[in-house]
Amino acid sequence: MHSAYMEIVKGLADEAALSILRKEMSMGEIIIKQGRLVNPADGTDRVCDIRISGGRIAEIAEAIPDNIEDGKTVIDASGKVVMPGLIDLHVHLREPGFEYKETIETGTSAAAHGGVTTICPMPNTNPVIDSPERVRDLLERAENTPVHVLPVGAVTLGQEGKEIADIRGMKEAGAAALSEDGKSVMDTLVYCKGLREAAECGIPVFAHCEDKVLAADGVMNAGKRAEELGLPGITNAVEDVIVARDIFLSKEAGNRLHLCHCSTRDSAALVDFAKKQGLPVTGEVCPHHFTMSDDEITEDHGRFKMNPPLRGREDVQALKEALRDGVMDVISTDHAPHAAEEKDQSMLKAPFGIVGIENSFAISYTELVRGGYLTLSQLIEKMSVNPARVLGIDKGNIAVGKAADVVIADLSAEYEIDPDEFFSKGKNTPFAGKKVYGRIEATIVDGRVVYSAAGGLGK
């Protein structure tokens, strides 16, 4: 950041004063100086200045005057990348009902820390987000959070898979998508009714693809490692048969289908099949699924338990290639926090779930861009532009007149993932100690600095 601003930040005695300063600064203009703007929406990749005013991008030019006396906040982004705010289509905020795992405040703070400016929380709370009233309640709870919160409503009442929820009402109340995440609607007739209603309302369906009967009591990927650990396995077919089912049902219903957390090579092949038929089907991959295989499960511990599970090396490679080839459209996290005592036990007893929103960019950049599978522009496309397209929202684009959701990252900065530094209540990750590149330096939402590496969270 500008040296004068940095000196002010360093001199503050407490977080309350820092919050007041940020609030005052957010009321004026922000000028981002000499960052490398990478904006896949229009193909821009160049060093320039960006002026933000009134919560929107006001000017992009080779050089913009930065007279600090004019009430401008000046951020020196030299040597850094400036990109559109990341959009995570798949997170769990746990509120209402499970606030001991995560709250809306801690979850959205974690998002800001990770450069994520828009999130879609899944409906498996208590009560389930399955009505217009509960959608509105969630939006009210999230009114003063640092990032945009776009609720996902349940397909069926209570996520019980028996009766379709008020889909039209939830969309009118502000739901951005529908999902039965955490489970599949196993009654095909009920699901068909939900998909048709979604098609009529023009709202996408985010599908958690898992055949609950086939999954049985499995806790990790079925294979050699599961046998060595003496744990019941989850076969690839548990996912693949529902992916195939949902694609064909969606084809008949005419709805937009987004396949969540795809983890197998055949899931990727099925998404490719759907695209070649011209179907409005998109696919999502999580960083843990294209980074780790079940070979890297070192012990029977809950931090390795997630759904879908870490798969075999062939699946990991197939997912990377599917991202590279444009078959898989989106990188999301399935950020699923749990209390430490819940995860600090055998996979036989621990709940499914991994946190990831705070390091998703760095892990993805390290594995996919430095690993030679994607360009930086392609990575940003999968973490910002494409998620915006899935939702049908006007985001993921740094252009004059657009909302100023902006992230600044230092690609050369290497750091070690440390769960103790997470803003999330959840520390359940197998990535602790992993060295990655691509530290988030600042997150700006609607023209307001909500996180800076120098000063932490804005309020």
Stockholm file with secondary structure:
# STOCKHOLM 1.0

chainA/1-459         MHSAYMEIVKGLADEAALSILRKEMSMGEIIIKQGRLVNPADGTDRVCDIRISGGRIAEIAEAIPDNIEDGKTVIDASGKVVMPGLIDLHVHLREPGFEYKETIETGTSAAAHGGVTTICPMPNTNPVIDSPERVRDLLERAENTPVHVLPVGAVTLGQEGKEIADIRGMKEAGAAALSEDGKSVMDTLVYCKGLREAAECGIPVFAHCEDKVLAADGVMNAGKRAEELGLPGITNAVEDVIVARDIFLSKEAGNRLHLCHCSTRDSAALVDFAKKQGLPVTGEVCPHHFTMSDDEITEDHGRFKMNPPLRGREDVQALKEALRDGVMDVISTDHAPHAAEEKDQSMLKAPFGIVGIENSFAISYTELVRGGYLTLSQLIEKMSVNPARVLGIDKGNIAVGKAADVVIADLSAEYEIDPDEFFSKGKNTPFAGKKVYGRIEATIVDGRVVYSAAGGLGK
#=GR chainA/1-459 SS CCHHHHHHHHHCCSHHHHHHHHHHHHTSCEEEEEEEEEETTTTEEEEEEEEEETTEEEEEESCCCCCGGGTCEEEECTTSEEEECEEEEEECCCTTTCTTTCCHHHHHHHHHHTTEEEEEECSCSSSCSCSHHHHHHHHHHTTTCSSEECCEECSBGGGCSSSBCCHHHHHHHTCCEEECTTSCCCCHHHHHHHHHHHHHHTCCEEECCCCHHHHTTCCEESSHHHHHHTCCEECTHHHHHHHHHHHHHHHHHTCCEEECSCCSHHHHHHHHHHHHTTCCEEEEECHHHHHCCGGGCCSSCGGGCCSSCCCCHHHHHHHHHHHHTTSSCEECCCBCCCCHHHHSSCTTTSCSCBCCTTTHHHHHIIIIITTTSSCHHHHHIIIIIHHHHHHTCSCSCCCTTSBCCEEEEEEEEEEECCGGGCSSSCCCCTTTTCEEEEEEEEEEETTEEEEETTTEECC
#=GC SS_cons         CCHHHHHHHHHCCSHHHHHHHHHHHHTSCEEEEEEEEEETTTTEEEEEEEEEETTEEEEEESCCCCCGGGTCEEEECTTSEEEECEEEEEECCCTTTCTTTCCHHHHHHHHHHTTEEEEEECSCSSSCSCSHHHHHHHHHHTTTCSSEECCEECSBGGGCSSSBCCHHHHHHHTCCEEECTTSCCCCHHHHHHHHHHHHHHTCCEEECCCCHHHHTTCCEESSHHHHHHTCCEECTHHHHHHHHHHHHHHHHHTCCEEECSCCSHHHHHHHHHHHHTTCCEEEEECHHHHHCCGGGCCSSCGGGCCSSCCCCHHHHHHHHHHHHTTSSCEECCCBCCCCHHHHSSCTTTSCSCBCCTTTHHHHHIIIIITTTSSCHHHHHIIIIIHHHHHHTCSCSCCCTTSBCCEEEEEEEEEEECCGGGCSSSCCCCTTTTCEEEEEEEEEEETTEEEEETTTEECC
//
